Amino acid sequence: MSSGKLDDPAKENAEAYLVRSVVSDGKVDVALLGGTGIATLYAVYHYLNKACGCGFYWDGDHVPYRESLPVQGLRLSAQPHFSERMCMNLTHYWYYTPWWEWADWKGYIDWALKARFNILSLWDTPGEDVAWRKVWKRLGVEVTDNSYSGPPYGIFAPLKYGVRPPLSESWREGQSALNKRIIEYARDRGMRSLSPAVSGIVPPQYVSAHPEARTFELSWERLPKQKYLHPLSLEYHDVGKAFLEEYNSLYGTDHLYWLENYLECDVEGPNEIQQEVRREIGGANFKIVDEVDPQGIGFYTAWTFLDKPQYWTPQLIRESLERMPTERVRVLDQWAETVPEFKRTDYFYGRPWHFGVVYSFGGITNLHGNMALIEKKFHRIVDDPHTKRCVGFYPNEETIHHNYFYYDFLCHLGWNPSEVALRSFTHDYARERYGEKAAPSMIEALGQLLASVYGSDDLTVPQYWFRPGTAMENYVFHVANRRAFILPLRKALEQALSAAPILSTNPLYLHDLNDISRQYLAELFNAHLVGIRESEAALDKVAFEHEAGLLEALMDSLETLLSHDDYYWLSPVIRKARRLPGAPTDVDIRARDILTLWADVIRDYASRDYYELVQGYYHPRVTTYIQALRDALAVEQCMIFNPIQLEEKYDAIERKWVQEGFPLVDRQPDPRQVIRTVQSILVKFAPAEEV
């Protein structure tokens, strides 16, 4: 730098970086330099990515073979538009991470660093349970293991007590040790993490010991009401301060803290209580943060504003924000790409805020997302002169490890929208995920996806995920003709198959082939589900049996696809869960329940394609529905005569799968078989114009 060969990237931005070819004493070197340590790490990954053709994704890395590493003519640089880039949603602690071992966590953090995130959101981490245990003992309250909710339910504050107990000491200690390792690993690499919010929930034993404490009731969904300390009470302050002291003592601090505001929960009581506790909770939580850590920065979610708009008027939002210092709190507009609260609140009245994207809710794991539209929305944020205080990007998706094309693009936009464009990104993605030779074919395949599932706001999901023909069914088409997606998906498969001779040993390609094929099957299933209803309503037995046979064959093919690759099996997840320290004796049931019945609260919310789940849960429900239609047709009824009986049959299938489970798959998978299966699917099932 002193010779003028390199400029210090820190002059531009603390996380700016560069990659340069530098000649020194007649030798060409490569300089990788960031404004900070984490930025230098980004520079290394950027070099591997753009100069060497490596790709880094949720489902693994693509590292091409090279004779040598490029050193000549390198002139790469980048800097973030959003200074704070946070990953991870609290729902991951229901659907994924409760059964993760250290290797899974390490892989996730490594991916986050490669994707240039710098904050790890440990919202309601299981590591807090040990801290709470210490708090209650410190305050002279003995809380039994049977009072705590058992894993994985109790991660969300309103579920902390009484939902499927117990929570054993060995589980708490094991999760605490894991939490410490997670935080230290991320911290050593320059990534910060958040300490949990002080919710105010208290166990029944505390309420009994302190009847004088000012409390109110709060509930979520259909679960029992819970007691919370009033945010203006001395007890809330004392309990909350004790918690943050214990938590920081266990795990240290990066001076970032979640602030409570009750999210989707219902505050019980008259409107005066509703207004008061919502107005005061953020400020009361921040007061504790400030006492424990004068350098602390609070993170305050706007999710509750859009979820409970009947209470969170612009005036109440403003009053709640005024209870916290402007420069030490970030407001997270968590669904800003769809429901922009920053518009309703005049850009949060001048406070720093994050642009949030909820790409996928708990069960939306099929191929979806309008990539061109999300690109436009990011550019509107960059170009809008009123968004200068938008300092962060927060993709708080509820599901992970799917839709790699969309999500990688989202991560690039979340770094700096000015450094990426969809067309050039698509070409780079094909090269970095599949390699130079296969890139042309895969660019064509990606183009077909952009013309269909990645070019629409439609969120219709596979209808076999829900109870067919009942009030629980979520069968809504948001576009005029969803069938129009079928032919582009078929063409995408044909293009992708043309690269099979080159990519048959590339696991990322095999994942994508599996995913596109399952989307093709799902679109056909949805179309033929309409067909079987129409034929039954018309009392056309021949057409009905034709449609019934197609639906069964589609489900069979879906099972076959999933059977090839243990990436899509639930068995490895359950084996991991069993190995965790202090795992409950019924951990298998818990792992199955959270994806299906969800403690009888939100059934099928977390639906997805696991081999065992499709085979033993979704497919039998489809077969049962077809038979119910067939029985009605036999007596020439154009509707199911006894829907309650059908619901009872569904209930029996579901509970049997959750309670009794299935033999864990122990054979050696062969993901390469997906190529032959996809070829067979294209022969077996009609092209779009024949549907």
Sequence and secondary structure as in RCSB ss.txt:
>XXXX:A:sequence
MSSGKLDDPAKENAEAYLVRSVVSDGKVDVALLGGTGIATLYAVYHYLNKACGCGFYWDGDHVPYRESLPVQGLR
LSAQPHFSERMCMNLTHYWYYTPWWEWADWKGYIDWALKARFNILSLWDTPGEDVAWRKVWKRLGVEVTDNSYSG
PPYGIFAPLKYGVRPPLSESWREGQSALNKRIIEYARDRGMRSLSPAVSGIVPPQYVSAHPEARTFELSWERLPK
QKYLHPLSLEYHDVGKAFLEEYNSLYGTDHLYWLENYLECDVEGPNEIQQEVRREIGGANFKIVDEVDPQGIGFY
TAWTFLDKPQYWTPQLIRESLERMPTERVRVLDQWAETVPEFKRTDYFYGRPWHFGVVYSFGGITNLHGNMALIE
KKFHRIVDDPHTKRCVGFYPNEETIHHNYFYYDFLCHLGWNPSEVALRSFTHDYARERYGEKAAPSMIEALGQLL
ASVYGSDDLTVPQYWFRPGTAMENYVFHVANRRAFILPLRKALEQALSAAPILSTNPLYLHDLNDISRQYLAELF
NAHLVGIRESEAALDKVAFEHEAGLLEALMDSLETLLSHDDYYWLSPVIRKARRLPGAPTDVDIRARDILTLWAD
VIRDYASRDYYELVQGYYHPRVTTYIQALRDALAVEQCMIFNPIQLEEKYDAIERKWVQEGFPLVDRQPDPRQVI
RTVQSILVKFAPAEEV
>XXXX:A:secstr
 TTSSS  GGGT TT EEEEEEEETTEEEEEEEESSHHHHHHHHHHIIIIIT  EEETTEEE    SS   TT E
EEE  SSSEEEE  TTHHHHTGGG  HHHHHHHHHHHHHTT  EE  TT TTHHHHHHHHHHHTT    TTTB  
TTGGGSGGGSBSSS    HHHHHHHHHHHHHHHHHHHHTT EE B     B  HHHHHH TTS EEEEE TTS  
EEEE TTSHHHHHHHHHHHHHHHHHH   SEEEE   TT EE S HHHHHHHHHHHHHHHHHHHHHH TT EEEE
ESHHHHH TTT  HHHHHHHHHTS GGGEEEEETTTTTS HHHHTHHHHT  EEEEE    TT  SS   HHHHH
HHHHHHHH GGGTTEEEEEE  S  S  HHHHHHHHHHHH GGG  HHHHHHHHHHHHH TTTHHHHHHHHHHHH
TTGGG       GGGS TTSTT      SS GGGGHHHHHHHHHHHHHTHHHHTT HHHHHHHHHHHHHHHHHHH
HHHHHHHHHHHHTT HHHHHHHHHHHHHHHHHHHHHHHT GGG SHHHHHHHHHSTT  TTHHHHHHHTTTTHHH
HSTTTT    HHHIIIIIHHHHHHHHHHHHHHHHTT SS S HHHHHHHHHHHHHHHHHH      S   TTHHH
HHHHHHHHHS  GGG 
